[in-house]
């Protein structure tokens, strides 16, 4: 089974556990049901999205342009070797080299 099939459900489970913990803590302080559920859902959504994003970043393949100062890059989260090679060649041969902006 590929990581992409497990990534989102695993992130949702962690988010649900944290949401239930937050909901339980808020209710023990007498917070209304609607407010504690709202906070729990916000924790669930943000935790799930953050975990999914971090795992995607950690496992993605990134191809960058080799020209010094060019900021062109391509990030492939779940690419097979053929697609990865195709994007590697595209990054090396793209026509518009964009310089990095300095503030």
C-alpha positions in Angstrom: 0.0 0.0 0.0 1.3 3.4 -0.9 1.9 6.2 1.6 -0.7 8.4 -0.1 -3.5 5.9 0.7 -2.5 6.0 4.4 -1.5 9.6 4.8 -4.9 11.3 5.0 -6.7 8.7 7.2 -3.8 8.7 9.6 -3.8 12.5 9.8 -7.6 12.4 10.4 -7.2 9.9 13.2 -4.6 12.1 14.9 -6.8 15.1 14.4 -9.8 13.3 15.8 -7.9 12.2 18.9 -6.8 15.8 19.6 -10.3 17.2 18.9 -11.8 14.8 21.4 -9.2 15.7 24.0 -9.9 19.5 23.4 -13.7 18.9 23.5 -13.4 16.9 26.8 -11.2 19.6 28.4 -13.5 22.4 27.4 -16.6 20.7 28.6 -14.9 20.0 32.0 -14.7 23.8 32.4 -18.4 24.3 31.6 -18.0 25.6 28.1 -21.2 25.3 26.1 -21.6 22.4 23.7 -21.8 24.5 20.6 -18.5 26.4 21.5 -16.6 23.2 22.5 -17.7 21.4 19.3 -16.7 24.4 17.2 -13.2 24.4 18.8 -12.9 20.7 18.5 -13.8 20.8 14.8 -11.2 23.6 14.2 -8.5 21.6 16.0 -9.5 18.5 13.9 -9.3 20.4 10.6 -6.1 22.2 11.3 -4.3 19.2 12.8 -5.3 16.9 9.9 -4.3 19.5 7.3 -1.0 20.3 8.9 0.0 16.6 9.3 -1.0 15.8 5.8 1.0 18.8 4.4 4.1 18.0 6.5 4.1 14.4 5.4 3.6 15.5 1.8 6.5 17.9 2.0 8.8 15.4 3.6 8.1 12.7 1.0 7.8 14.8 -2.1 10.5 15.0 -4.8 11.6 18.5 -5.8 13.3 19.4 -9.0 14.9 22.8 -9.3 16.5 24.7 -12.2 20.3 24.5 -12.2 20.8 28.1 -13.4 22.3 30.1 -10.5 19.7 32.5 -9.1 16.7 30.9 -10.8 13.8 30.1 -8.5 11.9 27.7 -10.8 11.0 24.4 -9.0 8.6 21.6 -9.3 7.4 19.5 -6.3 5.9 16.1 -7.0 4.2 14.5 -4.1 3.4 11.0 -5.5 5.3 10.7 -8.8 6.5 7.5 -10.4 10.1 7.4 -11.8 9.0 8.2 -15.4 7.0 11.2 -14.4 9.8 12.4 -12.0 12.4 12.1 -14.8 10.1 14.0 -17.2 9.8 16.9 -14.7 13.5 16.8 -13.9 14.2 17.4 -17.6 11.5 20.2 -17.8 13.1 22.0 -14.8 16.5 21.8 -16.5 15.2 23.1 -19.8 12.5 25.7 -18.9 12.8 28.9 -21.0 12.0 31.7 -18.4 14.7 31.9 -15.7 13.3 34.0 -12.9 15.8 35.6 -10.5 15.3 35.5 -6.8 13.8 38.6 -5.3 15.8 40.3 -2.6 14.1 42.7 -0.2 
